Amino acid sequence: MSIHIVALGNEGDAFHQDRRPSGLIRAYLGRSPLVSGDESSLLLSASGAAARPVFTEYQASAFGNVKLVVHDCPVWDIFDSDWYTSRNLIGGADIIVIKYNVNDKFSFHEVKDNYIPVIKRALNSVPVIIAAVGTRQNEELPCTCPLCTSDRGSCVSTTEGIQLAKELGATYLELHSLDDFYIGKYFGGVLEYFMIQALNQKTSEKMKRRKMSNSFHGIRPPQLEQPEKMPVLKAEASHYNADLNNLLCCCQCVDVVFYSPDLKEVAEAHKIVLCAVSHVFMLLFSVKSPADIQDSSIIQTTQDLFSINRDPAFPGASQESPGNPPLRVIVKDAFFSSCLADILRFIYSGAFQWEELEEDIRKKLKDSGDVSNVIEKVKCILKTPGKFNCLRNCKTYQARKPLWFYNTSLKFFLNKPMLADVVFEIQGTTVPAHRAILVARCEVMAAMFNGNYMEAKSVLIPVYGVSKETFLSFLEYLYTDSCCPAGIFQAMCLLICAEMYQVSRLQHICELFIITQLQSMPSRELASMNLDIVDLLKKAKFHHSDCLSTWLLHFIATNYLIFSQKPEFQDLSVEERSFVEKHRWPSTMYLKQLAEYRKYIHSRKCRCSESRRITEGFRNLTEIHPV
């Protein structure tokens, strides 16, 4: 059996042809532990200089006894010169590799304009790998401004490569260098996966042909039916943006109030959310000092826009709560102050809907100059220290940032005392947190902090029945809308914590994690693992994880031969045992038919050996006493 690979395109750097390392295909064949053999003679000879690439054929052995034939054609002129051979090569290919250098746009356009149309016409469900080789010479992203032409055309962007891969339905890889990692593990892993798929397909076709050519008379082998389809778990959509928008609308846990220049209340907000967005607010609320920020424009914006008022004679100060009154911030700019409610709504919704913000501001400010001035101040607030204002083109920024971009910034405040107004006591240690985030993301905590409970007035809150690691993972989800359990056991602990606080989406995430981990385990690992799958099932049922418990029952039934040998299998209830026996795979009927077939085959072998022995005895007898 053999595998045919066709490699097209030139991955060499046009500016460093004399010093470039070995090509992608040659480097893989020389380094992969699964491939043995060396380069053979060239398929086509090249006319011209010796340094010109030629159409090369490599032959090697893969996976021990599989013949591997690779045809490498780096130049379109050679490919086009022998159209009959080139067409046959592509038509008979099991895998196609397209390669180009990220610093050579000529090689990319040669692939895109010449090779791709030919491949599209000849492609018939053959896997294609697009390999972008090399490290881009400029590390900074090119400017997207229409007036800026710097760095345009010097290298091939990732977007161009991905778009090309989408056109072919191909797998896109970026190989920054031809070292052992990128060649052996990254490129080699993907290529070997497709090689295994090609071998499986060829083996399947060979078996089908063999079954059609050889008709078997007598008892046929039993057909093993496919196991039942596992229940599909649908992930719950994120409501992260809506949670924070509701926090702004409901005005719960407010710790900062903005006032206009004439000392009229404009809006209420939350320090933790504002600081997650902007270094201007970090500086205003003393989370960071000017020395930490080291950006004069941010410092100047903070001084020009805002000032903090702590005067006890401030109008309405006597009506504030005596415990911990909100911080009073005066907005110095009257136009900015009049649009502050819209700006806060824009920030809490993810700070990417620029067109909606501009439209809201235009409704309040008729003068276009005032609108532009306010928009520029918003951009300054969102500016990253030490960088030029990357928000000049709002539409480009909006397309590039479609999600709530500062959820990862909130992780900066996770388990840190900055702006914290509540402390959880767990297993003898303390974990600081922020009420605003907890109230916005968890309904149980919202009721706990706003109701007539002890926690509403207490700063130190004990937590029982949960480990510190599990509770920190739970808080990480509330702050960032994501989590990554270390294993199945921690995922189950996190699921129990999510059920305790009624966070259903986190429960679904943990369920999907457990299912993914179990599905990825091979049979040998399932048989030897120490995880008690029945105990996992009972915990899922006890904590109302119906989807996971149903899936685990199907999983036990599908792997019946493995789990029925484990001692915990006896702990299944009568109802669970009945379900597993009914849906077990392979079924009892199949095992019975298989036993009968094996018995039949064994009896045939015995009869054949007996007749062979009689024949040999008769032959020996005739040799001694010839007739």
C-alpha positions as CSV (number, residue, x, y, z in Angstrom):
1,M,0.0,0.0,0.0
2,S,1.3,3.5,-0.8
3,I,0.5,7.1,-0.2
4,H,1.0,9.8,-2.8
5,I,1.7,13.4,-1.7
6,V,1.9,16.4,-4.1
7,A,3.7,19.5,-2.8
8,L,3.3,22.8,-4.7
9,G,4.8,26.2,-4.3
10,N,8.0,27.7,-3.1
11,E,8.6,28.2,0.6
12,G,12.0,29.8,0.2
13,D,12.6,33.5,1.0
14,A,13.2,35.4,-2.3
15,F,15.7,37.7,-0.6
16,H,17.8,35.0,1.0
17,Q,17.9,32.2,-1.6
18,D,21.6,31.5,-1.1
19,R,21.4,30.9,2.6
20,R,18.0,29.3,3.0
21,P,17.7,25.9,4.8
22,S,16.4,22.7,3.4
23,G,12.9,22.8,2.0
24,L,9.8,21.8,4.0
25,I,9.2,18.4,2.4
26,R,12.9,17.4,2.6
27,A,13.2,18.6,6.2
28,Y,10.1,16.5,7.2
29,L,11.3,13.4,5.4
30,G,14.7,13.7,7.1
31,R,13.4,14.3,10.6
32,S,10.2,12.4,11.1
33,P,10.6,9.2,13.2
34,L,7.8,7.6,11.3
35,V,9.5,8.0,7.9
36,S,12.6,6.1,6.7
37,G,14.4,6.4,3.4
38,D,16.3,9.0,1.4
39,E,15.8,11.1,-1.7
40,S,15.7,9.3,-5.0
41,S,16.3,10.6,-8.5
42,L,14.5,13.6,-9.8
43,L,11.3,13.1,-11.7
44,L,11.9,15.9,-14.2
45,S,15.2,17.6,-15.0
46,A,15.4,21.4,-15.0
47,S,16.9,23.4,-17.7
48,G,18.9,26.5,-16.7
49,A,21.0,27.3,-13.6
50,A,21.7,24.7,-11.1
51,A,20.3,26.8,-8.3
52,R,16.8,26.8,-10.0
53,P,14.3,24.5,-8.2
54,V,13.2,21.4,-10.0
55,F,10.3,19.0,-10.0
56,T,11.6,16.4,-7.4
57,E,10.4,13.0,-6.5
58,Y,11.1,11.5,-3.0
59,Q,10.4,7.9,-2.0
60,A,10.5,6.6,1.5
61,S,8.7,4.3,3.9
62,A,6.2,5.4,6.5
63,F,4.7,3.5,9.4
64,G,7.2,0.7,8.7
65,N,5.8,-0.8,5.5
66,V,3.8,1.9,3.7
67,K,5.4,3.3,0.6
68,L,5.5,7.1,0.6
69,V,5.9,8.9,-2.7
70,V,6.2,12.7,-2.6
71,H,6.3,15.0,-5.7
72,D,7.6,18.5,-5.0
73,C,7.1,21.2,-7.6
74,P,8.2,24.6,-6.4
75,V,8.0,26.5,-9.8
76,W,4.9,27.0,-11.9
77,D,6.8,27.1,-15.2
78,I,7.9,23.5,-14.7
79,F,4.5,22.4,-13.5
80,D,2.9,24.0,-16.6
81,S,5.6,22.6,-19.0
82,D,4.4,19.0,-18.7
83,W,0.7,19.4,-18.3
84,Y,-0.2,15.7,-18.8
85,T,2.2,14.6,-16.0
86,S,1.1,17.4,-13.7
87,R,-2.6,16.7,-14.1
88,N,-2.1,13.0,-13.5
89,L,-0.1,13.7,-10.3
90,I,-2.8,15.9,-8.8
91,G,-5.5,13.5,-9.9
92,G,-3.8,10.6,-8.2
93,A,-2.8,12.5,-5.0
94,D,-3.9,11.4,-1.6
95,I,-2.7,14.6,0.1
96,I,-1.9,18.0,-1.4
97,V,0.5,20.4,0.3
98,I,0.6,24.1,-0.8
99,K,3.5,26.1,0.6
100,Y,4.7,29.7,0.3
101,N,7.0,32.1,2.2
102,V,5.3,34.8,4.3
103,N,8.0,37.3,3.3
104,D,7.6,36.6,-0.4
105,K,4.3,37.8,-1.9
106,F,5.4,36.6,-5.3
107,S,5.4,33.0,-4.1
108,F,2.0,33.5,-2.5
109,H,0.4,35.0,-5.7
110,E,2.0,32.3,-7.8
111,V,0.2,29.8,-5.6
112,K,-3.1,31.7,-5.5
113,D,-3.3,32.7,-9.2
114,N,-1.8,29.6,-10.8
115,Y,-1.9,26.5,-8.6
116,I,-5.2,27.0,-6.9
117,P,-7.4,27.2,-10.0
118,V,-5.9,23.9,-11.2
119,I,-6.4,22.2,-7.9
120,K,-10.0,23.4,-7.7
121,R,-10.8,21.8,-11.0
122,A,-9.1,18.5,-10.1
123,L,-9.9,18.4,-6.3
124,N,-12.1,15.5,-5.3
125,S,-12.4,15.2,-1.5
126,V,-8.6,15.2,-1.2
127,P,-7.2,16.9,2.0
128,V,-5.2,20.0,1.4
129,I,-2.6,21.6,3.8
130,I,-1.6,25.2,3.3
131,A,1.8,25.9,5.0
132,A,2.9,29.5,5.5
133,V,6.6,29.3,6.1
134,G,8.8,31.8,7.8
135,T,8.7,34.6,10.4
136,R,7.4,38.0,9.2
137,Q,10.2,40.5,9.1
138,N,8.1,43.2,10.9
139,E,6.7,42.1,14.3
140,E,4.2,45.0,14.6
141,L,0.9,44.7,12.9
142,P,0.6,46.9,9.7
143,C,-1.5,50.0,10.0
144,T,-5.0,49.6,8.6
145,C,-5.3,53.3,7.7
146,P,-6.1,53.8,4.0
147,L,-3.5,56.7,3.8
148,C,-0.7,54.6,5.3
149,T,1.3,52.5,2.8
150,S,4.1,51.4,5.2
151,D,4.7,47.6,5.2
152,R,2.0,47.0,2.6
153,G,2.9,44.3,0.2
154,S,6.1,43.3,1.9
155,C,4.7,40.1,3.6
156,V,1.7,37.8,3.4
157,S,-0.7,38.4,6.3
158,T,-2.4,35.6,8.3
159,T,-5.8,36.8,7.0
160,E,-4.7,36.3,3.4
161,G,-3.6,32.7,4.2
162,I,-6.7,31.9,6.1
163,Q,-8.9,33.3,3.3
164,L,-7.0,31.1,0.8
165,A,-7.6,28.1,3.0
166,K,-11.3,28.8,3.3
167,E,-11.6,28.8,-0.5
168,L,-10.2,25.3,-0.7
169,G,-11.6,24.0,2.6
170,A,-7.9,23.4,3.5
171,T,-6.0,23.2,6.8
172,Y,-4.0,26.4,7.4
173,L,-0.6,26.1,9.3
174,E,2.0,28.8,10.1
175,L,5.5,27.4,10.4
176,H,7.8,30.2,11.8
177,S,10.9,28.0,11.2
178,L,11.8,24.6,9.9
179,D,12.9,23.3,13.3
180,D,12.0,20.0,15.1
181,F,8.9,21.5,16.7
182,Y,7.3,23.1,13.6
183,I,8.3,20.3,11.3
184,G,8.0,17.2,13.5
185,K,5.2,18.0,15.8
186,Y,3.1,20.7,14.1
187,F,3.4,20.1,10.3
188,G,4.2,16.4,10.8
189,G,1.3,15.8,13.2
190,V,-1.2,17.2,10.7
191,L,0.3,15.5,7.7
192,E,0.5,12.1,9.5
193,Y,-3.1,12.5,10.6
194,F,-4.2,12.8,6.9
195,M,-1.8,9.9,6.0
196,I,-3.6,7.7,8.5
197,Q,-7.0,8.8,7.1
198,A,-5.9,7.9,3.6
199,L,-4.7,4.5,4.7
200,N,-7.9,3.9,6.5
201,Q,-9.9,4.8,3.4
202,K,-7.8,2.6,1.2
203,T,-8.0,-0.3,3.6
204,S,-11.8,0.1,3.8
205,E,-12.1,0.1,0.0
206,K,-9.8,-2.9,-0.2
207,M,-12.0,-4.8,2.2
208,K,-15.1,-3.9,0.3
209,R,-13.6,-5.2,-2.9
210,R,-12.5,-8.4,-1.2
211,K,-16.0,-9.0,0.2
212,M,-17.5,-8.5,-3.3
213,S,-15.1,-10.8,-5.0
214,N,-15.1,-13.6,-2.4
215,S,-18.6,-15.0,-1.7
216,F,-18.6,-17.1,1.5
217,H,-20.8,-20.2,1.6
218,G,-22.0,-21.3,5.0
219,I,-22.4,-19.4,8.2
220,R,-21.6,-15.8,7.7
221,P,-19.8,-13.8,10.4
222,P,-22.2,-11.7,12.5
223,Q,-22.4,-8.1,11.7
224,L,-21.5,-5.8,14.6
225,E,-24.1,-3.0,14.7
226,Q,-23.0,0.5,15.5
227,P,-23.5,1.7,19.1
228,E,-26.3,4.0,19.8
229,K,-25.7,7.7,19.3
230,M,-24.7,9.5,22.5
231,P,-27.0,12.3,23.7
232,V,-25.9,15.7,22.3
233,L,-25.3,18.4,24.9
234,K,-26.1,21.9,23.7
235,A,-23.9,24.6,25.2
236,E,-25.8,27.6,26.8
237,A,-25.1,30.9,25.1
238,S,-23.1,33.5,27.1
239,H,-25.0,36.3,28.7
240,Y,-21.8,38.1,30.0
241,N,-22.7,41.4,28.2
242,A,-26.3,41.3,29.3
243,D,-25.2,40.7,33.0
244,L,-23.0,43.8,33.0
245,N,-25.6,45.9,31.2
246,N,-28.1,44.9,33.8
247,L,-25.7,45.9,36.5
248,L,-25.5,49.4,35.1
249,C,-29.3,49.7,34.7
250,C,-30.2,48.3,38.1
251,C,-27.6,50.5,39.9
252,Q,-26.7,47.8,42.4
253,C,-23.5,48.0,44.4
254,V,-22.7,51.5,43.1
255,D,-19.5,52.9,44.4
256,V,-19.0,56.0,42.2
257,V,-21.3,58.8,41.2
258,F,-20.5,61.3,38.4
259,Y,-21.6,64.9,38.6
260,S,-21.8,67.7,36.0
261,P,-19.8,70.9,36.3
262,D,-22.8,72.5,37.9
263,L,-22.9,69.7,40.5
264,K,-25.9,67.9,39.2
265,E,-25.9,64.1,39.4
266,V,-25.3,62.6,35.9
267,A,-24.7,58.8,36.3
268,E,-23.8,56.0,38.7
269,A,-21.2,53.4,38.0
270,H,-18.8,50.8,39.4
271,K,-15.1,51.3,39.9
272,I,-14.2,47.7,39.1
273,V,-15.8,47.8,35.6
274,L,-14.4,51.2,34.7
275,C,-10.9,50.2,35.8
276,A,-11.1,47.1,33.7
277,V,-11.7,49.3,30.7
278,S,-9.3,52.2,31.2
279,H,-6.0,53.3,32.7
280,V,-7.6,56.7,33.1
281,F,-10.0,55.4,35.7
282,M,-7.2,53.3,37.3
283,L,-5.3,56.5,37.8
284,L,-8.4,58.4,39.0
285,F,-9.3,55.8,41.6
286,S,-5.6,55.3,42.7
287,V,-5.4,51.7,41.5
288,K,-2.3,52.8,39.7
289,S,0.1,55.7,40.1
290,P,1.4,58.0,37.4
291,A,4.8,56.2,37.8
292,D,3.1,52.9,37.0
293,I,1.4,54.2,33.8
294,Q,4.2,56.4,32.5
295,D,2.1,57.9,29.7
296,S,1.7,61.7,29.8
297,S,-1.4,61.7,27.6
298,I,-3.4,59.4,30.0
299,I,-2.3,61.5,33.0
300,Q,-3.3,64.7,31.2
301,T,-6.7,63.2,30.1
302,T,-7.4,62.3,33.7
303,Q,-6.6,65.8,35.0
304,D,-8.5,67.6,32.3
305,L,-11.7,65.5,32.5
306,F,-12.3,64.5,36.1
307,S,-11.8,65.6,39.7
308,I,-12.8,63.9,43.0
309,N,-14.9,65.7,45.5
310,R,-14.7,64.7,49.2
311,D,-16.2,67.8,50.6
312,P,-18.6,66.9,53.5
313,A,-20.6,70.1,52.6
314,F,-21.3,68.8,49.1
315,P,-25.0,69.0,48.2
316,G,-26.7,65.8,49.1
317,A,-23.7,64.5,51.1
318,S,-25.9,64.2,54.3
319,Q,-28.3,61.8,52.5
320,E,-25.5,59.3,51.6
321,S,-25.2,56.0,53.4
322,P,-22.9,56.5,56.5
323,G,-21.1,53.2,56.0
324,N,-19.3,53.5,52.7
325,P,-20.7,56.3,50.6
326,P,-20.0,56.3,46.8
327,L,-17.1,58.3,45.6
328,R,-18.1,61.7,44.0
329,V,-16.4,62.5,40.7
330,I,-16.9,65.9,39.0
331,V,-16.9,65.8,35.2
332,K,-15.2,69.0,34.1
333,D,-16.2,69.0,30.5
334,A,-19.9,70.0,30.1
335,F,-20.3,68.3,26.7
336,F,-18.7,65.1,27.9
337,S,-20.9,65.2,31.0
338,S,-24.1,65.5,29.0
339,C,-23.2,62.3,27.0
340,L,-21.8,60.4,30.0
341,A,-24.8,58.1,30.4
342,D,-24.5,57.0,26.7
343,I,-20.7,56.6,27.1
344,L,-21.2,54.4,30.2
345,R,-23.8,52.3,28.4
346,F,-21.3,51.9,25.5
347,I,-18.5,50.9,27.9
348,Y,-20.7,48.4,29.8
349,S,-21.9,46.8,26.6
350,G,-18.3,46.0,25.5
351,A,-16.9,49.2,24.2
352,F,-17.1,48.2,20.5
353,Q,-20.4,49.7,19.2
354,W,-18.9,52.9,18.0
355,E,-21.5,53.7,15.4
356,E,-24.3,53.5,18.0
357,L,-22.3,55.7,20.4
358,E,-21.7,58.3,17.7
359,E,-25.4,58.3,16.8
360,D,-26.4,58.8,20.4
361,I,-24.0,61.6,20.9
362,R,-25.2,63.4,17.7
363,K,-28.7,63.4,19.1
364,K,-27.6,65.4,22.1
365,L,-24.9,67.6,20.5
366,K,-25.9,69.3,17.3
367,D,-22.4,70.7,16.5
368,S,-20.2,68.2,14.7
369,G,-17.1,69.6,16.2
370,D,-18.4,68.9,19.7
371,V,-19.3,65.4,18.7
372,S,-15.8,64.7,17.4
373,N,-14.3,66.2,20.5
374,V,-16.3,63.9,22.8
375,I,-15.5,60.9,20.6
376,E,-11.8,61.7,20.8
377,K,-12.0,61.9,24.6
378,V,-13.7,58.4,24.7
379,K,-10.8,57.1,22.6
380,C,-8.3,58.7,25.0
381,I,-10.0,57.0,27.9
382,L,-9.7,53.6,26.2
383,K,-6.1,54.2,25.1
384,T,-3.4,51.6,26.1
385,P,-0.4,53.2,27.8
386,G,2.8,53.6,25.8
387,K,1.0,53.0,22.4
388,F,-0.4,55.3,19.8
389,N,-4.2,55.6,19.7
390,C,-5.2,52.4,18.0
391,L,-8.9,53.5,17.9
392,R,-8.6,56.1,15.1
393,N,-10.6,54.0,12.7
394,C,-13.6,53.0,14.8
395,K,-15.2,50.8,12.1
396,T,-12.0,48.8,11.8
397,Y,-11.7,48.4,15.5
398,Q,-15.4,47.4,15.7
399,A,-14.9,44.6,13.2
400,R,-11.7,43.4,15.0
401,K,-13.3,43.5,18.5
402,P,-16.7,41.9,18.2
403,L,-16.8,40.6,21.8
404,W,-16.6,42.2,25.2
405,F,-12.9,42.9,25.1
406,Y,-12.1,43.6,28.7
407,N,-13.4,40.3,30.3
408,T,-9.7,39.2,30.4
409,S,-8.9,42.6,32.0
410,L,-11.2,41.8,34.9
411,K,-9.0,38.8,35.6
412,F,-6.4,41.4,36.7
413,F,-8.5,42.0,39.8
414,L,-9.2,38.3,40.5
415,N,-8.1,37.3,44.0
416,K,-6.5,40.8,44.6
417,P,-7.4,43.3,47.2
418,M,-7.5,46.3,44.8
419,L,-11.0,47.8,45.0
420,A,-12.2,44.7,46.8
421,D,-15.3,45.2,49.1
422,V,-15.9,41.6,50.3
423,V,-13.6,38.9,51.5
424,F,-14.5,35.1,51.5
425,E,-13.0,32.9,54.1
426,I,-12.2,29.4,52.8
427,Q,-10.3,26.6,54.5
428,G,-8.5,29.1,56.8
429,T,-7.5,31.5,54.0
430,T,-9.1,34.6,52.6
431,V,-10.1,35.5,49.0
432,P,-10.9,39.1,48.2
433,A,-13.6,39.9,45.6
434,H,-15.9,42.6,44.3
435,R,-19.6,42.7,45.0
436,A,-20.5,44.4,41.7
437,I,-19.2,41.5,39.6
438,L,-20.6,38.9,41.9
439,V,-24.1,40.5,41.9
440,A,-24.1,41.0,38.1
441,R,-23.0,37.4,37.3
442,C,-24.7,35.3,40.0
443,E,-28.4,35.6,41.1
444,V,-27.8,33.7,44.4
445,M,-25.1,36.2,45.4
446,A,-27.2,39.1,44.2
447,A,-30.0,38.0,46.6
448,M,-27.4,37.3,49.3
449,F,-25.8,40.8,49.2
450,N,-29.1,42.8,48.6
451,G,-31.5,40.9,50.9
452,N,-32.0,40.7,54.6
453,Y,-29.1,38.4,55.1
454,M,-26.0,38.6,57.3
455,E,-23.8,38.7,54.2
456,A,-25.4,42.0,53.1
457,K,-23.8,43.9,55.9
458,S,-20.7,41.7,56.5
459,V,-17.4,42.1,54.8
460,L,-16.0,38.7,55.8
461,I,-18.1,35.8,54.5
462,P,-17.3,32.2,55.3
463,V,-17.7,29.6,52.6
464,Y,-18.3,25.9,53.4
465,G,-18.3,22.7,51.4
466,V,-16.0,24.0,48.7
467,S,-12.2,23.9,48.4
468,K,-10.2,27.1,47.8
469,E,-9.1,26.0,44.3
470,T,-12.6,25.2,43.3
471,F,-14.0,28.5,44.6
472,L,-11.2,30.4,42.8
473,S,-12.1,28.6,39.5
474,F,-15.8,29.6,40.2
475,L,-14.8,33.3,40.7
476,E,-12.6,33.1,37.6
477,Y,-15.7,32.2,35.5
478,L,-17.7,35.0,37.1
479,Y,-15.0,37.5,36.2
480,T,-13.9,36.3,32.8
481,D,-16.8,34.1,31.5
482,S,-14.4,31.2,31.0
483,C,-12.7,28.4,33.0
484,C,-10.3,25.6,32.4
485,P,-10.5,22.8,35.0
486,A,-7.3,20.8,35.6
487,G,-9.2,17.4,35.2
488,I,-12.4,15.5,35.5
489,F,-12.4,15.6,39.3
490,Q,-11.9,19.3,39.5
491,A,-14.6,19.8,36.8
492,M,-17.1,17.8,38.9
493,C,-16.2,19.9,42.0
494,L,-16.7,23.0,40.0
495,L,-20.0,21.7,38.7
496,I,-21.2,21.1,42.3
497,C,-20.2,24.7,43.2
498,A,-22.0,26.0,40.2
499,E,-25.1,24.1,41.2
500,M,-24.8,25.5,44.7
501,Y,-24.8,29.1,43.4
502,Q,-27.3,28.3,40.5
503,V,-24.9,29.3,37.7
504,S,-26.4,27.1,34.9
505,R,-24.0,28.0,32.1
506,L,-21.0,27.1,34.2
507,Q,-22.6,23.7,34.9
508,H,-23.0,23.1,31.2
509,I,-19.3,24.1,30.6
510,C,-18.2,21.5,33.3
511,E,-20.5,18.9,31.8
512,L,-19.0,19.4,28.3
513,F,-15.5,19.3,29.8
514,I,-16.1,16.0,31.5
515,I,-17.7,14.5,28.4
516,T,-14.9,15.7,26.2
517,Q,-12.3,14.2,28.5
518,L,-14.0,10.8,28.7
519,Q,-14.6,10.7,25.0
520,S,-10.9,11.3,24.2
521,M,-9.8,8.4,26.4
522,P,-8.8,5.2,24.5
523,S,-10.3,1.9,25.7
524,R,-7.0,0.9,27.4
525,E,-7.0,4.0,29.5
526,L,-10.7,3.6,30.4
527,A,-10.0,0.1,31.6
528,S,-7.0,1.1,33.8
529,M,-8.1,4.5,35.1
530,N,-8.9,4.9,38.8
531,L,-11.9,7.2,38.2
532,D,-15.1,5.7,39.6
533,I,-17.5,6.3,36.7
534,V,-20.5,5.1,38.7
535,D,-19.7,7.6,41.5
536,L,-19.5,10.3,38.9
537,L,-23.0,9.3,37.7
538,K,-24.5,9.4,41.2
539,K,-23.0,12.8,41.9
540,A,-24.4,14.1,38.6
541,K,-27.8,12.9,39.5
542,F,-27.6,14.2,43.0
543,H,-26.7,17.7,41.8
544,H,-29.4,17.8,39.2
545,S,-27.1,17.5,36.2
546,D,-29.6,15.6,34.1
547,C,-27.7,15.9,30.8
548,L,-24.5,14.6,32.2
549,S,-26.1,11.7,34.1
550,T,-28.0,10.6,30.9
551,W,-24.8,10.8,28.9
552,L,-22.8,8.8,31.5
553,L,-25.4,6.0,31.4
554,H,-25.1,5.8,27.6
555,F,-21.3,5.9,28.0
556,I,-21.3,3.0,30.5
557,A,-23.6,1.0,28.1
558,T,-21.4,1.8,25.1
559,N,-18.3,0.6,26.9
560,Y,-20.1,-2.3,28.6
561,L,-17.3,-4.8,28.3
562,I,-14.9,-2.4,30.1
563,F,-17.1,-1.2,33.0
564,S,-18.9,-4.4,33.6
565,Q,-15.6,-5.8,34.9
566,K,-15.1,-3.1,37.4
567,P,-16.3,-3.6,41.0
568,E,-18.2,-0.3,41.1
569,F,-20.5,-1.6,38.3
570,Q,-22.4,-3.5,41.1
571,D,-23.3,-0.1,42.7
572,L,-25.6,0.8,39.8
573,S,-29.3,0.9,40.9
574,V,-31.8,-1.6,39.5
575,E,-33.2,1.1,37.1
576,E,-29.7,2.1,35.9
577,R,-28.6,-1.6,35.5
578,S,-31.7,-2.3,33.4
579,F,-31.0,0.7,31.2
580,V,-27.4,-0.3,30.7
581,E,-28.3,-3.9,29.9
582,K,-30.9,-2.8,27.4
583,H,-28.5,-0.4,25.5
584,R,-25.3,-2.3,26.0
585,W,-22.8,-2.5,23.2
586,P,-22.0,-5.0,21.8
587,S,-25.4,-6.6,22.4
588,T,-25.9,-10.0,23.9
589,M,-27.3,-11.2,20.6
590,Y,-24.2,-10.3,18.8
591,L,-21.9,-12.0,21.3
592,K,-24.1,-15.2,21.0
593,Q,-23.8,-15.1,17.2
594,L,-20.1,-14.5,17.5
595,A,-19.6,-17.5,19.8
596,E,-21.6,-19.7,17.3
597,Y,-19.5,-18.5,14.4
598,R,-16.3,-19.2,16.2
599,K,-17.5,-22.6,17.1
600,Y,-18.3,-23.3,13.4
601,I,-14.9,-22.0,12.3
602,H,-13.2,-24.2,14.9
603,S,-15.2,-27.3,13.8
604,R,-14.2,-26.7,10.1
605,K,-10.6,-26.4,11.1
606,C,-10.8,-29.6,13.0
607,R,-12.4,-31.4,10.0
608,C,-9.8,-30.0,7.7
609,S,-6.9,-31.1,9.9
610,E,-8.5,-34.6,10.3
611,S,-9.0,-35.0,6.6
612,R,-5.4,-33.8,6.0
613,R,-4.1,-36.4,8.5
614,I,-6.1,-39.2,6.8
615,T,-4.8,-38.1,3.4
616,E,-1.2,-38.1,4.6
617,G,-1.7,-41.5,6.3
618,F,-3.1,-43.0,3.0
619,R,-0.2,-41.5,1.1
620,N,2.3,-43.1,3.4
621,L,0.5,-46.4,3.2
622,T,0.6,-46.4,-0.6
623,E,4.3,-45.7,-0.5
624,I,4.9,-48.8,1.7
625,H,2.4,-51.1,-0.2
626,P,2.0,-49.8,-3.7
627,V,-1.1,-51.0,-5.6
